[in-house]
Amino acid sequence: MAAEVTQRDLRSHSGQIMEAVARGESFVVTRSGTPIGELIPLRRYRTVSREQFAAASAHAPEIDLAQFRRGADAAMDDDLRDPYGD
């Protein structure tokens, strides 16, 4: 969960807070106790190993490829006529 930081603390300690964001920490900025925004680190490209991908995918639902294709085909506009009449 992201730590909360008041607007006043952000203004007073912006350097330290920005360093924490650069290290990967996230903050919810509040004004008068009400959340008004988030400070989150930018995602950097990263490599995921085959083992990490397999572990993350272990509990993913199985996909019925034939049903997926039927749904995709139904969603596509398969009218191949030239819209400009050429």
C-alpha atoms as a printed R data frame, in Angstrom:
   type eleno elety resid chain resno       x       y       z
1  ATOM     1    CA   MET     A     1   0.000   0.000   0.000
2  ATOM     2    CA   ALA     A     2   1.257   3.484  -0.847
3  ATOM     3    CA   ALA     A     3   2.254   5.771   1.998
4  ATOM     4    CA   GLU     A     4   0.324   9.012   2.406
5  ATOM     5    CA   VAL     A     5   2.045  12.358   2.159
6  ATOM     6    CA   THR     A     6   0.358  15.707   2.710
7  ATOM     7    CA   GLN     A     7   0.544  18.441   0.130
8  ATOM     8    CA   ARG     A     8   2.496  20.521   2.655
9  ATOM     9    CA   ASP     A     9   5.013  17.708   3.283
10 ATOM    10    CA   LEU     A    10   5.410  17.231  -0.454
11 ATOM    11    CA   ARG     A    11   6.205  20.903  -0.852
12 ATOM    12    CA   SER     A    12   8.606  20.899   2.118
13 ATOM    13    CA   HIS     A    13  10.339  17.579   1.438
14 ATOM    14    CA   SER     A    14  10.023  17.190  -2.323
15 ATOM    15    CA   GLY     A    15  13.663  16.176  -2.778
16 ATOM    16    CA   GLN     A    16  13.476  13.275  -0.337
17 ATOM    17    CA   ILE     A    17  10.065  12.176  -1.607
18 ATOM    18    CA   MET     A    18  11.214  12.220  -5.234
19 ATOM    19    CA   GLU     A    19  14.275  10.138  -4.273
20 ATOM    20    CA   ALA     A    20  11.943   7.606  -2.636
21 ATOM    21    CA   VAL     A    21   9.819   7.499  -5.811
22 ATOM    22    CA   ALA     A    22  12.986   6.952  -7.853
23 ATOM    23    CA   ARG     A    23  13.748   3.958  -5.602
24 ATOM    24    CA   GLY     A    24  10.322   2.485  -6.382
25 ATOM    25    CA   GLU     A    25   8.147   3.792  -3.559
26 ATOM    26    CA   SER     A    26   4.646   5.176  -4.195
27 ATOM    27    CA   PHE     A    27   2.751   7.897  -2.353
28 ATOM    28    CA   VAL     A    28  -0.822   9.120  -2.140
29 ATOM    29    CA   VAL     A    29  -0.885  12.917  -1.845
30 ATOM    30    CA   THR     A    30  -3.554  14.322   0.460
31 ATOM    31    CA   ARG     A    31  -4.993  17.778   1.024
32 ATOM    32    CA   SER     A    32  -6.925  18.314   4.258
33 ATOM    33    CA   GLY     A    33  -6.991  14.528   4.706
34 ATOM    34    CA   THR     A    34  -8.534  13.878   1.281
35 ATOM    35    CA   PRO     A    35  -6.515  11.952  -1.318
36 ATOM    36    CA   ILE     A    36  -5.924  14.126  -4.402
37 ATOM    37    CA   GLY     A    37  -3.256  12.293  -6.365
38 ATOM    38    CA   GLU     A    38  -0.578   9.646  -6.564
39 ATOM    39    CA   LEU     A    39   3.156   9.744  -7.026
40 ATOM    40    CA   ILE     A    40   4.274   6.486  -8.589
41 ATOM    41    CA   PRO     A    41   7.532   5.443 -10.226
42 ATOM    42    CA   LEU     A    42   7.570   5.106 -13.977
43 ATOM    43    CA   ARG     A    43   7.674   1.528 -15.134
44 ATOM    44    CA   ARG     A    44  10.921   0.637 -16.756
45 ATOM    45    CA   TYR     A    45  11.250  -2.109 -19.305
46 ATOM    46    CA   ARG     A    46  12.302  -5.251 -17.587
47 ATOM    47    CA   THR     A    47  12.965  -8.776 -18.578
48 ATOM    48    CA   VAL     A    48  10.928 -11.573 -17.093
49 ATOM    49    CA   SER     A    49  12.502 -14.992 -17.028
50 ATOM    50    CA   ARG     A    50  10.693 -18.014 -18.393
51 ATOM    51    CA   GLU     A    51  10.399 -19.351 -14.840
52 ATOM    52    CA   GLN     A    52   8.858 -16.084 -13.582
53 ATOM    53    CA   PHE     A    53   6.371 -16.059 -16.454
54 ATOM    54    CA   ALA     A    54   5.432 -19.695 -15.813
55 ATOM    55    CA   ALA     A    55   4.928 -19.022 -12.099
56 ATOM    56    CA   ALA     A    56   2.779 -15.944 -12.788
57 ATOM    57    CA   SER     A    57   0.731 -17.866 -15.374
58 ATOM    58    CA   ALA     A    58   0.258 -21.011 -13.307
59 ATOM    59    CA   HIS     A    59  -3.245 -20.058 -12.144
60 ATOM    60    CA   ALA     A    60  -4.430 -18.331 -15.312
61 ATOM    61    CA   PRO     A    61  -7.654 -19.730 -16.749
62 ATOM    62    CA   GLU     A    62  -7.337 -22.027 -19.726
63 ATOM    63    CA   ILE     A    63  -8.430 -20.552 -23.028
64 ATOM    64    CA   ASP     A    64 -10.654 -22.433 -25.461
65 ATOM    65    CA   LEU     A    65  -8.975 -21.366 -28.698
66 ATOM    66    CA   ALA     A    66 -11.921 -22.292 -30.919
67 ATOM    67    CA   GLN     A    67 -14.296 -20.241 -28.771
68 ATOM    68    CA   PHE     A    68 -11.809 -17.360 -28.698
69 ATOM    69    CA   ARG     A    69 -11.590 -17.412 -32.511
70 ATOM    70    CA   ARG     A    70 -15.388 -17.463 -32.883
71 ATOM    71    CA   GLY     A    71 -15.663 -14.473 -30.576
72 ATOM    72    CA   ALA     A    72 -12.920 -12.600 -32.401
73 ATOM    73    CA   ASP     A    73 -14.505 -13.351 -35.770
74 ATOM    74    CA   ALA     A    74 -17.895 -12.186 -34.532
75 ATOM    75    CA   ALA     A    75 -16.401  -8.941 -33.255
76 ATOM    76    CA   MET     A    76 -14.576  -8.173 -36.502
77 ATOM    77    CA   ASP     A    77 -16.156  -6.369 -39.394
78 ATOM    78    CA   ASP     A    78 -15.706  -8.890 -42.168
79 ATOM    79    CA   ASP     A    79 -17.284  -6.696 -44.830
80 ATOM    80    CA   LEU     A    80 -14.416  -6.461 -47.299
81 ATOM    81    CA   ARG     A    81 -16.117  -4.033 -49.659
82 ATOM    82    CA   ASP     A    82 -14.247  -0.827 -50.381
83 ATOM    83    CA   PRO     A    83 -15.905   1.869 -48.255
84 ATOM    84    CA   TYR     A    84 -15.125   4.472 -50.955
85 ATOM    85    CA   GLY     A    85 -16.712   2.495 -53.796
86 ATOM    86    CA   ASP     A    86 -13.497   2.133 -55.814
